[in-house]
């Protein structure tokens, strides 16, 4: 009996030690720095970030307020990520350009997609989507209206995979209920639908893994609901869905963004909710369990979120906006993958 007891004790201690080692090796995100990089507009918001031709580019909307008048797209550039300057200011008369997202299109061209609300009739006017291209981030082609949709449709984000652009687009019916769909394009301008329709979802972030699995994180339209993750492989006819499980901060993820690290792991972030408080945060996304773990909450508050992610130099670079210091401004954060 005594020998059996000692054996069981030894196995228990061994199991505990293994668990502690595994826990110690579990990667965490550690915030290294946060820096304000732009506050010259009245309202600076809705960012994205990319590395192109050995330079940094950050794009965002400048306007009078969160949703007021004609919004313009400001493009910042930096060689080192420390000193930033304006590279371009893009506008469209009569339109509120919003939520521009950047990608690198075939031919090594920088591409943007954005929404364009009717600045004079925001609720009743037609909502369109546009695309633009550039070889240097400074001189941009004339914005081309995105085609392939009926009525008011917002092409939210595009990622390129094996020469094809994949994006998420959403629209709303007469009752203002929102419907989202996955689309694709060969040229970045003309799109076709490839998925079923997802109800009560809108803003989205997309990522392919090394086995061509497409993962999409949707923001829930219902502020009290969690974000939804959908997945499928070509031909994109069978989709699995999973709701992110509740956490201390509600994972509703306003303006979601995802980043896939070289080892395949996913980081997801956006606007988090708790009671009447909002913050910008990010964490590890485990699709299998439907959990967002090791959450890092950035200095933020009020009107905030809509991040952009880039993996560079072994660190996570992240753009976002926030009004916690007064004027709604653009920030750049750096994080490292640390161990407990």
Buried (B, 14 or more C-beta within 10 A) or exposed (E): EEEEEEEEEEEEEEEEEEEEEEEEEEBBBBBEEBEBBBBEBEBBBBBBBBBBEEBBBBBBBBBEEBBEBBBBBBBBBBEEBEEBEEBBEBBBEEBBBBBBBBBBBEEEBBBBBBBBBBBEEEEEBEBBBBBBBBBBBEEBEEBBEBEBBEEBBBBBBBBBBEEBBBBBBBBBEEEEEBBBBBBBBEBBBEBEBBBBEBEBBBBBBBBBBEEEEBBBBBBBBEEEBBBBBBBBBEEBEEBEBBEBEEBEBBBBBBBBBBBBBEEEBBBBBBBBBEEEEBBBBBBBBBBEEBBBEBBBBBBBBEBBBBBBBBBEEEBBBBBBBBBBBEEBBBBBBBBBBEEE
